[in-house]
């Protein structure tokens, strides 16, 4: 099939590359000439493990290309996926649909024959019907259908998620559109991955409901972790005991410094706004949003205690600033709350992150970037494990403790244990939801 993907951001690029690997003829379109030039030269503008090799394989096979010209890309296309950004709108928390509607208008002007216009972007309930209205107003004679096909990609594992999904959700209105979508996802049908075919509104809601529920699990275990610290329980044991219940499941029950990234913060805010606009308040989701911000601020208090009540004059080494490992994404990362608080308190901050520097240099001005954890911790007062990159899971703690001015660790991802820290020579160790090492 001939498929056009509008937008070469995270969702658009991963989707386009994977569709081409299904065997489809895919053209990815973007207005950013710099990104298109990068892609045409074989460079991937985002960090996603394995994406560069998969992209080049399909480019070389002639199934994938990149262009600025939507009109040329649309020649012979059977489906167009809109995968542009839907950032949180300032002031009201709603998803900004400016780019989605602009793409819909441009598709309507460029299309000549029947086309299925598929919204891949995360959009509020009712958006696909608005896409239909905009396209009909723009090109009243155009024969087309709309479909909702939300993405469920985890950064750092996106290719596997696309190729081996828990489910594919397709919202459609006609049998004709259903046939096109079935042909697109035929490789997954043949391997019997679950395909949920539903109406437009339900497909849109599934995406928001799923992300809000996962954000709730994270926030719940972070609240339990705070209580564990007060009563002397171990949150890792608590989450293990909870997760073994099949009704609950073990995923997303890892206590930490709060959720971030491209999806959970934006989607929970949008769902809360949708509830407000429809006089059906999402009170649990609203509480999740507020508590997640409290969790991030609680991390600052934890570090302040390890620094004897003042950051002034302290040298603090931060291990990881991206919101999770295996990505360069820093959107709403806990580090964006914690690091400015350290700098504002007078600390000298050194940062090590395998992929975070590109975005982090302008988001975290005033920090020193290093590549070596041991150099970053030399003569420092505190080491903070903020992101659980594999590079930070097997550190020589004895070497680090021996080189620090004061050997203290804040393990905000529970990578190590108090016993590990004690045996390595640390004088203080604090983690999330577990008893601290007594000083």
NUSEVO-800967 format. One record per residue (C-alpha): residue number from 0; chain; x, y negated, z. Coordinates in steps of 0.2 Angstrom, whole numbers, plus 2048, in hexadecimal, padded with zeros to 3 digits. Example, Ala and Ser with C-alpha at 12.3 -4.5 7.8 and 13.67 -1.06 7.14 Angstrom:
<marlums>
k,c,east,north,up
0,A,83E,816,827 $
1,A,844,805,824 $
</marlums>
This chain:
<marlums>
k,c,east,north,up
0,A,800,800,800 $
1,A,805,7EE,7FE $
2,A,805,7E5,80E $
3,A,809,7D3,813 $
4,A,80E,7CE,824 $
5,A,80D,7BC,829 $
6,A,81A,7B7,836 $
7,A,82B,7BF,83A $
8,A,82B,7BD,84C $
9,A,82C,7CC,858 $
10,A,81B,7D3,853 $
11,A,81B,7CF,841 $
12,A,82D,7D5,83E $
13,A,82B,7E5,847 $
14,A,81A,7E9,83F $
15,A,821,7E5,82E $
16,A,830,7F0,82F $
17,A,826,7FE,836 $
18,A,819,7FD,829 $
19,A,826,7FE,81C $
20,A,82E,80D,825 $
21,A,81C,815,823 $
22,A,81F,814,810 $
23,A,815,804,80C $
24,A,81B,7F5,802 $
25,A,81D,7E7,80E $
26,A,821,7D5,80C $
27,A,824,7CA,81B $
28,A,820,7B8,81A $
29,A,826,7A9,825 $
30,A,827,796,823 $
31,A,838,796,82D $
32,A,845,796,81F $
33,A,853,799,82B $
34,A,84A,7AA,831 $
35,A,847,7AF,81F $
36,A,859,7AC,81A $
37,A,85F,7B6,829 $
38,A,854,7C5,825 $
39,A,858,7C4,813 $
40,A,86B,7C5,818 $
41,A,867,7D4,823 $
42,A,867,7CC,834 $
43,A,859,7CE,840 $
44,A,854,7BE,84A $
45,A,84E,7C7,859 $
46,A,856,7D5,864 $
47,A,84D,7E5,863 $
48,A,857,7F6,864 $
49,A,857,7FF,853 $
50,A,84E,7F1,849 $
51,A,85C,7EB,83F $
52,A,860,7FD,838 $
53,A,84E,801,835 $
54,A,84C,7F0,82C $
55,A,85B,7F3,821 $
56,A,856,805,81C $
57,A,845,7FF,816 $
58,A,84D,7EF,80D $
59,A,859,7FB,804 $
60,A,84B,807,7FF $
61,A,841,7F8,7F7 $
62,A,832,7F9,803 $
63,A,836,7E9,80D $
64,A,83A,7D7,809 $
65,A,838,7C6,810 $
66,A,832,7B6,808 $
67,A,82C,7A4,80B $
68,A,820,7A5,7FD $
69,A,80F,7AC,803 $
70,A,807,7AA,7F1 $
71,A,814,7B5,7EA $
72,A,813,7C1,7F8 $
73,A,800,7C3,7F6 $
74,A,801,7CA,7E4 $
75,A,7F9,7DB,7E5 $
76,A,7F7,7DB,7F8 $
77,A,7EA,7E6,800 $
78,A,7EC,7E0,812 $
79,A,7F3,7D1,81A $
80,A,7F8,7D2,82D $
81,A,7F8,7C1,836 $
82,A,806,7C2,843 $
83,A,80A,7B0,848 $
84,A,80C,7A9,859 $
85,A,7FD,7A6,865 $
86,A,806,79C,873 $
87,A,7FD,796,882 $
88,A,7F5,785,87F $
89,A,7FA,778,88A $
90,A,7EE,772,897 $
91,A,7E1,77F,896 $
92,A,7EA,790,895 $
93,A,7E1,796,885 $
94,A,7EA,79E,877 $
95,A,7EF,791,869 $
96,A,7E7,798,859 $
97,A,7EE,78A,84E $
98,A,7FA,795,845 $
99,A,7ED,7A3,843 $
100,A,7E0,798,83B $
101,A,7ED,790,830 $
102,A,7F3,7A1,82A $
103,A,7E1,7A6,826 $
104,A,7DE,797,81C $
105,A,7EE,79A,812 $
106,A,7EA,7AC,80F $
107,A,7D8,7A7,809 $
108,A,7E0,79B,7FC $
109,A,7ED,7A7,7F6 $
110,A,7E2,7B7,7F5 $
111,A,7DB,7BC,7E4 $
112,A,7D3,7CD,7E7 $
113,A,7CC,7D6,7F5 $
114,A,7D7,7D6,805 $
115,A,7D6,7DB,817 $
116,A,7DC,7CE,822 $
117,A,7E2,7D6,832 $
118,A,7E6,7CC,842 $
119,A,7F5,7D3,84B $
120,A,7F8,7C4,856 $
121,A,7F0,7C5,867 $
122,A,7E1,7BA,866 $
123,A,7D2,7B6,871 $
124,A,7C1,7BF,86E $
125,A,7B8,7B8,860 $
126,A,7C8,7B2,856 $
127,A,7C5,7BF,848 $
128,A,7B4,7B8,844 $
129,A,7BB,7A6,844 $
130,A,7C8,7AD,838 $
131,A,7BA,7B3,82D $
132,A,7B2,7A2,82E $
133,A,7C1,798,82A $
134,A,7C5,7A3,81B $
135,A,7B3,7A3,814 $
136,A,7B4,78F,815 $
137,A,7C4,78F,80C $
138,A,7C0,79B,7FE $
139,A,7AD,79F,7FE $
140,A,7AF,7AB,7EF $
141,A,7BD,7B6,7F7 $
142,A,7B9,7C8,7FA $
143,A,7C1,7CD,80A $
144,A,7BF,7D5,81B $
145,A,7C7,7D1,82C $
146,A,7CE,7DE,838 $
147,A,7D5,7DD,84A $
148,A,7E4,7E7,84D $
149,A,7ED,7E2,85D $
150,A,7FF,7E7,861 $
151,A,804,7F1,870 $
152,A,817,7EF,86E $
153,A,823,7EF,87D $
154,A,833,7E5,87A $
155,A,842,7F0,87A $
156,A,837,7FF,874 $
157,A,82D,7F7,866 $
158,A,832,803,858 $
159,A,82E,813,862 $
160,A,81D,80A,868 $
161,A,818,807,856 $
162,A,81D,818,84F $
163,A,817,822,85E $
164,A,809,818,865 $
165,A,7FE,81C,874 $
166,A,7F0,816,869 $
167,A,7EC,80A,85A $
168,A,7DD,7FF,85C $
169,A,7D4,7F9,84C $
170,A,7C5,7ED,84D $
171,A,7BB,7ED,83C $
172,A,7AA,7E9,835 $
173,A,7A9,7F3,825 $
174,A,7AD,804,81E $
175,A,7B8,7FC,810 $
176,A,7C3,7F4,81D $
177,A,7C4,804,827 $
178,A,7CA,80D,818 $
179,A,7D8,801,815 $
180,A,7DD,801,828 $
181,A,7DD,815,827 $
182,A,7E8,815,818 $
183,A,7F4,809,821 $
184,A,7F5,813,830 $
185,A,7F4,824,827 $
186,A,805,82A,82E $
187,A,7FF,828,83F $
188,A,7EE,831,83B $
189,A,7F7,83F,834 $
190,A,801,841,844 $
191,A,7F1,840,84E $
192,A,7F5,830,858 $
193,A,7E5,829,860 $
194,A,7DD,81C,855 $
195,A,7CF,812,85D $
196,A,7C4,80A,850 $
197,A,7B8,7FE,857 $
198,A,7B0,7ED,855 $
199,A,7B9,7DD,853 $
200,A,7B5,7D6,865 $
201,A,7B9,7E7,86E $
202,A,7CA,7E8,865 $
203,A,7CF,7D6,86A $
204,A,7C9,7D9,87C $
205,A,7D3,7EA,87D $
206,A,7E3,7E1,87B $
207,A,7E0,7D4,889 $
208,A,7D9,7E1,895 $
209,A,7E7,7EC,893 $
210,A,7F5,7DF,896 $
211,A,7EB,7D7,8A4 $
212,A,7EA,7E9,8AC $
213,A,7FC,7EC,8AA $
214,A,800,7DB,8B2 $
215,A,7F5,7DF,8C0 $
216,A,7FE,7EF,8C4 $
217,A,80F,7E6,8C4 $
218,A,808,7D8,8CF $
219,A,800,7E5,8DB $
220,A,810,7EE,8DE $
221,A,819,7DE,8E1 $
222,A,80C,7D9,8EE $
223,A,80E,7EA,8F6 $
224,A,821,7E8,8F5 $
225,A,820,7D8,8FF $
226,A,816,7E1,90D $
227,A,822,7EF,90D $
228,A,830,7E3,911 $
229,A,826,7DD,920 $
230,A,821,7EF,927 $
231,A,831,7F8,922 $
232,A,82A,803,914 $
233,A,833,807,904 $
234,A,82A,801,8F5 $
235,A,833,80E,8E9 $
236,A,82C,81C,8F4 $
237,A,81B,814,8F4 $
238,A,81A,811,8E2 $
239,A,820,823,8DF $
240,A,812,82A,8EA $
241,A,805,81F,8E1 $
242,A,80B,823,8D0 $
243,A,80A,836,8D2 $
244,A,7F7,833,8D3 $
245,A,7F2,836,8C1 $
246,A,7E4,829,8C3 $
247,A,7F1,81C,8C6 $
248,A,801,821,8BD $
249,A,813,81C,8C0 $
250,A,815,80F,8B2 $
251,A,816,7FD,8B7 $
252,A,818,801,8C9 $
253,A,82A,7FA,8CB $
254,A,82B,7EC,8D7 $
255,A,836,7DD,8D1 $
256,A,837,7CA,8D0 $
257,A,826,7C9,8C6 $
258,A,821,7CC,8B4 $
259,A,826,7C1,8A5 $
260,A,827,7C2,893 $
261,A,81D,7BE,883 $
262,A,80D,7C7,888 $
263,A,808,7C9,89A $
264,A,809,7B6,89F $
265,A,801,7B0,88F $
266,A,7F4,7BE,88E $
267,A,7EE,7BD,8A0 $
268,A,7EC,7AA,89F $
269,A,7E2,7AC,88F $
270,A,7D7,7B9,897 $
271,A,7D4,7AE,8A6 $
272,A,7CF,7A0,89A $
273,A,7C3,7AB,890 $
274,A,7BB,7B0,8A0 $
275,A,7B9,79E,8A5 $
276,A,7B1,799,895 $
277,A,7A5,7A7,895 $
278,A,7A0,7A4,8A7 $
279,A,7A7,7B5,8AC $
280,A,7B6,7B1,8B7 $
281,A,7C5,7BD,8B6 $
282,A,7C8,7BB,8C9 $
283,A,7D5,7CA,8CA $
284,A,7DE,7C3,8BB $
285,A,7DF,7B2,8C2 $
286,A,7E5,7B9,8D2 $
287,A,7F3,7C3,8C9 $
288,A,7F9,7B3,8C0 $
289,A,7FA,7A9,8D0 $
290,A,802,7B8,8DA $
291,A,80F,7BB,8CC $
292,A,815,7A9,8CE $
293,A,816,7AB,8E1 $
294,A,821,7BB,8DE $
295,A,82D,7B1,8D4 $
296,A,82E,7A3,8E2 $
297,A,830,7B1,8EF $
298,A,840,7B6,8E6 $
299,A,847,7A5,8E9 $
300,A,844,7A6,8FB $
301,A,84C,7B7,8FC $
302,A,85C,7B0,8F4 $
303,A,85C,7A1,8FF $
304,A,85C,7AD,90E $
305,A,86B,7B6,908 $
306,A,874,7A5,906 $
307,A,870,7A0,918 $
308,A,863,794,914 $
309,A,86C,789,907 $
310,A,872,78B,8F5 $
311,A,87D,77C,8F5 $
312,A,88F,780,8F1 $
313,A,88B,792,8EE $
314,A,891,79C,8DF $
315,A,883,7A8,8D9 $
316,A,885,7B5,8CC $
317,A,875,7BA,8C3 $
318,A,875,7CB,8BA $
319,A,868,7C9,8AC $
320,A,85C,7BB,8A8 $
321,A,851,7C3,89A $
322,A,83F,7C8,8A0 $
323,A,844,7DB,89E $
324,A,853,7E5,897 $
325,A,855,7E8,884 $
326,A,84E,7D8,87E $
327,A,854,7C6,87C $
328,A,843,7BF,881 $
329,A,843,7B3,890 $
330,A,831,7AD,88F $
331,A,82B,7AB,8A0 $
332,A,839,7B5,8A7 $
333,A,83B,7B4,8BA $
334,A,84C,7AD,8B8 $
335,A,844,79D,8B1 $
336,A,83D,79A,8C3 $
337,A,84C,7A1,8CD $
338,A,85B,79A,8C4 $
339,A,855,787,8C3 $
340,A,851,789,8D6 $
341,A,863,78E,8D9 $
342,A,86A,780,8CF $
343,A,85F,774,8D7 $
344,A,865,779,8E8 $
345,A,877,776,8E3 $
346,A,87D,787,8DE $
347,A,889,78B,8D1 $
348,A,881,799,8C6 $
349,A,88A,7A5,8BB $
350,A,87F,7B0,8AF $
351,A,883,7C1,8A7 $
352,A,876,7C7,89A $
353,A,879,7D2,88B $
354,A,86D,7C9,880 $
355,A,866,7BA,88A $
356,A,873,7AD,886 $
357,A,86B,7A8,875 $
358,A,85B,7A2,87D $
359,A,862,79F,88E $
360,A,86E,792,88A $
361,A,861,785,887 $
362,A,854,78C,893 $
363,A,861,78C,8A2 $
364,A,86C,77D,8A0 $
365,A,87A,77C,8AD $
366,A,87E,78E,8AF $
367,A,88F,796,8AA $
368,A,88D,7A5,89E $
369,A,899,7B4,89F $
370,A,89A,7C5,897 $
371,A,8A2,7CE,8A5 $
372,A,899,7D2,8B6 $
373,A,8A9,7D3,8BF $
374,A,8AF,7C2,8BA $
375,A,89E,7BB,8BE $
376,A,89E,7C1,8D0 $
377,A,8B1,7BD,8D3 $
378,A,8B1,7B1,8E3 $
379,A,89E,7B0,8E2 $
380,A,892,7AF,8F1 $
381,A,884,7BA,8EB $
382,A,880,7C5,8DC $
383,A,86E,7C6,8D6 $
384,A,868,7D5,8CB $
385,A,85A,7CC,8C2 $
386,A,858,7D8,8B3 $
387,A,85B,7EA,8B3 $
388,A,866,7EC,8A4 $
389,A,86F,7FC,8A3 $
390,A,880,7F2,8A4 $
391,A,87B,7EE,8B6 $
392,A,875,7FF,8BB $
393,A,887,806,8BD $
394,A,891,7F8,8C4 $
395,A,8A1,7FB,8CF $
396,A,899,7F4,8DE $
397,A,8A9,7F6,8E8 $
398,A,8B3,7EC,8DC $
399,A,8A5,7DF,8DB $
400,A,8A4,7DD,8EE $
401,A,8B7,7DC,8F0 $
402,A,8B8,7CE,8E4 $
403,A,8AA,7C3,8EC $
404,A,8AC,7B5,8F8 $
405,A,89D,7BC,902 $
406,A,897,7CD,8FC $
407,A,885,7CB,8FC $
408,A,878,7D3,8EF $
409,A,866,7CF,8EA $
410,A,860,7DE,8E1 $
411,A,850,7D8,8D9 $
412,A,84D,7E8,8CF $
413,A,851,7F5,8DC $
414,A,860,7FC,8D2 $
415,A,86A,800,8E0 $
416,A,867,804,8F3 $
417,A,86C,7FD,904 $
418,A,878,80C,906 $
419,A,880,809,8F5 $
420,A,883,7F7,8FA $
421,A,88A,7FC,90C $
422,A,896,809,905 $
423,A,89C,7FC,8F8 $
424,A,8A0,7EF,906 $
425,A,892,7E3,904 $
426,A,88E,7DA,914 $
427,A,87C,7D7,90E $
428,A,870,7DF,902 $
429,A,85E,7DA,8FF $
430,A,852,7E3,8F2 $
431,A,83F,7E2,8EE $
432,A,833,7EB,8FA $
433,A,841,7F5,904 $
434,A,84A,7F3,914 $
435,A,858,7E7,913 $
436,A,86A,7EB,918 $
437,A,86C,7E4,929 $
438,A,87A,7D7,92A $
</marlums>
